Amino acid sequence: MAERTGENEQHHEWNCRDEQIRDLAATAKPYSLAILQWEPARTMDGADAIELEHQRRMVSLRAEE
């Protein structure tokens, strides 16, 4: 095991073979993650319409799967 250099640092020993990693990577799907938060401009005129169009686009993307 590696020497610990920090009090909160942890070392993990992973027991994965290269073949397992390649097999998993070959079947993985690309994903993105967005973290959204409300901002003061959320209440501006037209914000609801913009949000609705965004939701419409997200639903259409799901339908394409």
Secondary structure as the mmCIF struct_conf table of DSSP 4:
data_model
#
loop_
_struct_conf.conf_type_id
_struct_conf.id
_struct_conf.beg_label_comp_id
_struct_conf.beg_label_asym_id
_struct_conf.beg_label_seq_id
_struct_conf.end_label_comp_id
_struct_conf.end_label_asym_id
_struct_conf.end_label_seq_id
HELX_LH_PP_P HELX_LH_PP_P1 ALA A 2 ARG A 4
BEND BEND1 GLY A 6 GLY A 6
TURN_TY1_P TURN_TY1_P1 GLU A 7 ASN A 8
HELX_RH_AL_P HELX_RH_AL_P1 ASP A 18 THR A 27
HELX_LH_PP_P HELX_LH_PP_P2 ALA A 28 PRO A 30
HELX_RH_3T_P HELX_RH_3T_P1 PRO A 40 THR A 43
BEND BEND2 MET A 44 MET A 44
TURN_TY1_P TURN_TY1_P2 ASP A 45 GLY A 46
HELX_RH_AL_P HELX_RH_AL_P2 ALA A 47 GLU A 64
#
